[in-house]
Amino acid sequence: MRVDDSRIVPTFELEAAELTLDGGPIAGIDEAGRGPWAGPVVAAAVVLDPSRIPQGIDDSKALDPEDRERLFERIMKTALAVGVGIGDVDRIDRDNILAATMWAMAEAMAKLSCKPRLALIDGNRAPRLACQARTIVKGDAKCLSIAAASIVAKVTRDRMMIEFARELPGYGFERHKGYGTPEHRAALTRLGLTPQHRRSFKPVQLALGLLEAETV
């Protein structure tokens, strides 16, 4: 596990205070995949059981893939509720990435088996929800519920990208997960676009233009 001892790690303090003051349930919400050139945006909502919080939960970006997988399994087994929303490429291209992200967050909340009183959301924008909502910038590094959601969203999306890599070999989706790496750019130029590429994204449009120019 990659842990920087000088870095502040997420805690359950905010959730505990809210539970004491006004009760619960309290959900943490986060997403994975806003920036990539390919694949869906995935959001997760997690309601942790205060008496069964797995040790080691952290911002998914601060964890190695093996630790994310391990914690994903523990969160799924111990959480009071978990919901996942997936905004596919068609939705991203039709509505834009922000709207697709907000939709995925609302969908994740709708799939929870309980109705939260409060949603703690990573970032500075909140979707329209049927409960109170509070946005927290860098919330995945501050609140355990949001950090747990970041892990569920990241692992779910990574697994999807690995499956796409089997269906669409040659692009390296299993390695870069759709992000704009030199490997990905080279594959686009060499192989062209797939149904999983976000045609509304400028780098993808550029690659498409280059490909069209080469075939004229």
N, C-alpha and C positions, 0 to 999 in steps of 0.2 A: 504494500500500500504506500502510495506517495503522499507523505504528510510532512508539511513544513511546520516545524515546532513554533515558529514565530507567527504563523498565520492564525487568525481567529477562526475557530471551528463553530459550526451551527449548534444551537442549543434548543431546548424545549421550553425556555423561560417565557417567551411570549405566549405560547400556547397554554402553558400552565397558569399564567396570570389570567388569561381570558376564560379558561375553564373555571377558575375560582370565582371570578367576578360574575360571569353571565352564563356559564355552562357551555356545553358543546352540542353536537360534534363540531370539530374544527378540521377543515381540509386544507392541505397545502397543494398548490397548483404550479406546475412548471411545464416547459415545452422543450423539445429538441428538434433541430433541423430547420431553423428559419433561414440560415445563410447558404446552405448547399445549392448546387446547380441542378441536382437531381434528387428524386425521392420525395416522400411525403413530409409534412410537418406533423409531429406527434406530441400530444399533450397528455399529461397524467394528473389525476387528482387522488390524493392519498389521505386517509383519516387514520392516523396512528393510534394504537392502543397505548395509553400512557403507562400501563403496567407491563407492556411487552415490546418496548422499543429496542430493535436490534442494535448492538454495539457496532460502531464504525461508520454509521451513516454520515455522509459528507456530500458536499457539492459534487455532482457526478464528474465534473471536469478535473477534480482533484484526486480522482481514483483511477487506478489501473483497471483495464478491462476485466481482469479476473475478479477483482474485488467488487466491481459493479455487478457482475453476474451473481456472485455469492450473495451480495446484499439484496439484489433484486428478488432472489428466491426467498430470503428471510422476510423481506417486507411483504411479499405476497402471502406468506404463511401467517404472519402475525398481525398485520394491519386490520383494523375494523372494517375498512372498505377501500377498494381501489377501483378507479375508473380510468379508461383510456379513450381518447378521441383522436382520430386520424384524418387529417386534411390532405387528401390526395393531390396529385399534380394537376388534375383537371380543375379542382377547386382553387388551387393556388393561381393558376393562369387566368381563371375566370374572374376571381374576386380580388386578387392581390395577396401577398404573403401575410400582411398584417391581419386582414379580414379572415383568412384561412386559419391563422393561429388563434384568433379570438373564438372562431367557431369550434375549433378542436378543443379548446379549454372548456367551453360551455358543454360540449358533448361529453367530455370526460366527467364533468360534474353530474350530468344527467344520468350517467351510467353507474354512479355510486349506489350501493344498496341501502344507504341511509341518507337523510336530508340534513346537510350541515347547517349550523347556525351562522358560521363565519367561514369565509374562504380567504386564505392568505396566498397572494399571487406574486410570483416573481416578476419584477419589472416595474414599469410605471403606467401600464394600461391594463384595464380590467374588462373582461367580457360582460355582457349583460347576464346576470345570474338571479336566481330566485332567493338569494340570501344576501346577508351583508358581505361586502368584499373590501379587502384592504390590500393595496399594492405595496410591495417592499422591494426597492432597488437592491440588487444583489441578494435577494432573499434566499437563494439557494446556498449562500455562504453564511446565513444568519439563523435561519429557522429549520429545525429538523424536519418538519412536515413538508416544507418546500424542497429541501434536499432529498427527501425520500421520493417525492414526485419527480425530481430531476433524474434520479436513478432509473425509475420505472420508465420514464419517457425515453431516455437515452438507450437503455438496453432494448426496449421494444423496437425502436427505430433501427438500431444497429443490426438486430436480427433480421429485420425486413430487408435492409440493404445487402446483407450477406445472401439472402435468398434471391434477391434481384441479380446478384453477381453470378449465381448459378444459371439463371435464365438468360442473362445478357453477358456472356464472357467477353473479356478483353478490355473492359473499362476500369477494372480495379475497384469496383464498388465495395468489395470486402475489405479493402484497405482504407480508402479515403472517405467512404460512406457518402459519396456524392459531393463532397466539398471541392472547391476549386483549386486543386493541386496541379503542378506541371504534368503529372501522369494523366490526370483527368483531361486536361486541355489537349494533350497530345492524342489521347484516345478519341476525343471528339473530332479532331481534324482528320484522323486516320479512318475512323469507323462511321462517323455521322451520329445523328441523334437517335435516342431510343424513346419509347413511350414514357419513360420515367424522367426525361429531362424537362426542366421548367422553361418553356419557350418564352415566357414573359421576362426572364432574367437577361440582363444586357450581355453578360459574357456568353450565354448560350446563343443569343441572337447574333452576336459577332461570329461565333463559330459556324452558325448556320449560313451567314452571309459569305464567309470564306469558302465553305463547301460549295455553295451555289456558284460562286465565281469560278471555282476550279472546273465545274462541270459544263460551263457555257462554252 
